Amino acid sequence: MSKGLSLWFACSSILLLSASAISISHNVLLAILLAILSVFNIGWGFIIKAKRRRS
C-alpha cells in the first residue's frame, strides 16, 4: 500500500474514532454508528492492503 493511502486510512480512522468518543456524551446512537463505521474503515484498509500485496 502506498504511503499516501496508508496515511489516508490512518487519519480517517483517527477522525472517526475521535468523533465517536466526542459524541458519546451527546448521542449514544451516533457514537455507536461512528464506532461501527470506523471499524469498517479500518477493515477496508486491511482488505486493500492484502489485495495490493497479492498483486
C-alpha positions in Angstrom: 0.0 0.0 0.0 1.3 3.4 -0.8 2.2 5.9 1.9 -0.5 8.3 0.9 -3.2 5.7 1.1 -1.9 4.4 4.4 -1.9 8.0 5.7 -5.5 8.4 4.5 -6.7 5.3 6.3 -4.8 6.3 9.5 -6.2 9.8 9.5 -9.7 8.9 8.6 -9.8 6.2 11.3 -8.5 8.6 13.9 -11.1 11.2 13.0 -13.9 8.7 13.1 -12.8 7.3 16.4 -12.4 10.8 17.8 -15.8 11.8 16.6 -17.2 8.7 18.2 -15.6 9.5 21.5 -16.9 13.0 21.5 -20.4 12.0 20.6 -20.7 9.5 23.5 -21.8 12.3 25.8 -24.2 13.8 23.3 -25.9 10.9 21.4 -25.2 7.3 22.1 -26.7 6.0 18.8 -24.5 8.4 16.8 -21.5 7.2 18.8 -22.3 3.5 18.1 -22.8 4.3 14.4 -19.5 6.1 14.2 -17.7 3.3 16.0 -19.1 0.8 13.6 -18.1 3.0 10.6 -14.6 3.3 12.0 -14.3 -0.5 12.4 -15.4 -0.9 8.8 -12.9 1.8 7.7 -10.0 0.0 9.4 -11.1 -3.3 8.0 -11.4 -1.9 4.5 -7.8 -0.6 4.9 -6.6 -4.1 5.7 -8.5 -5.6 2.8 -6.9 -3.1 0.3 -3.5 -3.8 1.8 -3.9 -7.5 1.4 -5.2 -7.1 -2.2 -2.3 -4.9 -3.2 0.2 -7.3 -1.6 -1.1 -10.2 -3.7 -0.8 -8.2 -6.9 
